[in-house]
């Protein structure tokens, strides 16, 4: 009997096959877009867009304060000028759907990036679960503000540094445009510089003794290049000084919600995640090289110190531990579906159609609690000039072109001013509150109903309550 060679045809990949990371990105985009108003719960979005409009109108970036009457004319640099311009253009194109869509695109890209990077060394299902867990931990700080636009840049920058260190090579100088982009989008680029040093140490650990001297010099050259790239902004090296100001606010950082430390007296998603990770590491015997242990501890310290750093911990921890954990537990990636033009274009068209439909419905808008429109109408009707406002109203007042007493630019006002302001409005310093009214010649006060100073004004001669609703109370000065 003659033998024949049987040829088994290989299964052809479907033209509609879609990689897991693309499904992840599209799914997250749809989910966040249809709940888009949740990204507008911070009043800072108002003044971010207002500054972006000013930059577009004047063809320049601001160098002094033009929005408050307490700091008018003082030096101030907008370290997020490019993000503010992008948000302003997005708003002009699609109303409030524009900034939400822009922020949502960046969040979706981050989820797709994480899924793709993790999927190179573990099954796509595991990668998707980890990416979703990272997103869940980050939800508290996912807002239509400049830091969200930086997240894809941060992931790409970190992955580039990590890949270079694992290959015992210096990072490619083609990464430098990323840190330059980061610098123009948000002041957090200083953390990107810290990562250069951290992964340089990791590279030294991975290298042989003979490789280390040359490798150290090449990483040092890259670090110098990264520092120079951070000066490629309209402000030059002033961007570094402006970004570092926020770190010197001292006691004030303990009064601003997103800069407060994590509260472990309450049990939430982050607390659960930290305990679960510690338990998993202890039970499974996870082993990391010393530089990666230092990185993990550094990320954890940042997250515990300031709530706003939780998303950095959540998004970067999987990258930091990926290679050692995958090697230790023998994780392997399954076959990765190739990105094909037909399904990618179809998905893109569907997302564009959805975005247009949401924009036309005009259902996305900031919450009323951040937008005291009626209260501001009353202020304008009384033709007041100097309004002492609660901090959450600062962004909306700037939006309505009313000079503010204070807003979210803490680096402009400084520790001493803002701490005295907080103490005064909370009546921890009653004389200080009365002093603010006199020193700044205040002729109207707009506060949240729960602010203690409201009740004091009700009993103070020369002040009259002229407006009240669930979100704002307005008092104006009257003749005795």
C-alpha positions, 0 to 999 in steps of 0.5 A: 500500500502506497503512502500518501502525504496528507495535507491539512489546510490551515484555518484562515483567519477571518477578515472580521477577527479583532484583537482583544485590545481593540475590543477592550478600547472600544468597549470602554469608550462606549461605556464612558461616553454614554455615562459622560457627565460623570467625567464633568463632576469637577469644576476645574474643567470650566477654567481649563477650557476657559484658559484654552479659549484665551490661548486660542484667541490671543495666540499666546500662553498666559504669563500672569493671572487674568482671572482673579482679583486677589492675584491679578497680574501676578506671575503664573504659567499654565503647565497644561496649556496644550491640554487646555487648548485641546479641550477648548477645541473639543468643546467648540466642535461638540459642546460638552460632548467634545471634552468628554469624548476627548478624555474618553478616547485617552482612557480607552487608549490606556485600556487598549495599551495595557491589554496589548502590552500585558497580552504579549506575556500572558493570555488575553483573558488575564490581560483584559481582567488586569486592565479592567481592574486597573481602570476600576481603581482609577475611576475616582480620578478619571475626569475631563481634565489635563491629567487624563490626556497624559495617561496614554503618554505615561504608559508608552513612556514607561513601557519604552523605558521598561523594555530598554532596561530588560534588553540591557540597552539605553532607551531610544532617543525616539522616546524623547518626543513623548516626554516633551508632549507630556510636559506640554500637557500636564505638570506631572512630567516630573514623575516621568523623569523620576522613572528614567532614574528608576529604570536606569537602576533596573537596567544596571541590575540586569546588565553584566558587570562588564556592560554597566559602565557603558550602559550607565553613560548611555542612560545618563545621556538619555536622562540629560536628553529627557531633561532638555526635552522638558524645556521644549515648551512656550515657557522653556525651563520655566515649565519645570519650575512651574510644575515643581511649585505644587510640591511645595504647598505644604499644609495645603496639600492636606486640605485639597481632596485629591492630594489627601492621603488614602484613608484606610479607616474606610474600606474601598476598592483601593484598600481591597486591592492593596490587601489582595495583592499583599495576600497573593504575593505572600501566598504564591511567593512572588519574587521580584528583583530589587529594582522592581521591588523599589519601584513597586514600593515607590508606586505604593507610597505615592498612592498612599500619600495622595489619592490622586496617585492611585491611578498611577499605581493601578496603571503602572504596577502591572507593567512593573511586575509583568516580566518577572511574574510571567517568567516565575509562573510560566505565563505565556501569551496565546495567539494574538489576532492581527489588526485588520482594516475592515473591522477596525474601520467599521468599529471606528465608524460606529464609534464616530456615529455614536459620538455624533448621536450623543453630541446631538442629544446634548445630554452631557453637561456638568452637574448643577452643583458645579454650575450655579447659573441662577446664583451667578445671574443674581450676582450680575443683576446686583452688579457686584465687583468682588465676590468671595466664592467657595472654591468649587464655584471658582471654575464656573465663575471664570467661565461666566467671566466673573473675577474670582477670589480663589479657584483651583490653581493652588500653585498661584495662590500659595499655601499661606493664602489658601490655608487662611481662606479655608480656616476663615470659611470654616470659621476656625478663624472668625476674625480672619473671615471678617478680615477677608471681607474688609481687606479685599473690599468684598461686596458679595459672597457666594458659598455652598449652603453647608459652609459655616460662614453662611450662618455667620453672614446671616447674623452680620450687620451690613449683609443680606441674603439675596439668593438661596437654593440647594447648591449656593447661597448669595449674600450682598453688602447693604448699607447699614 
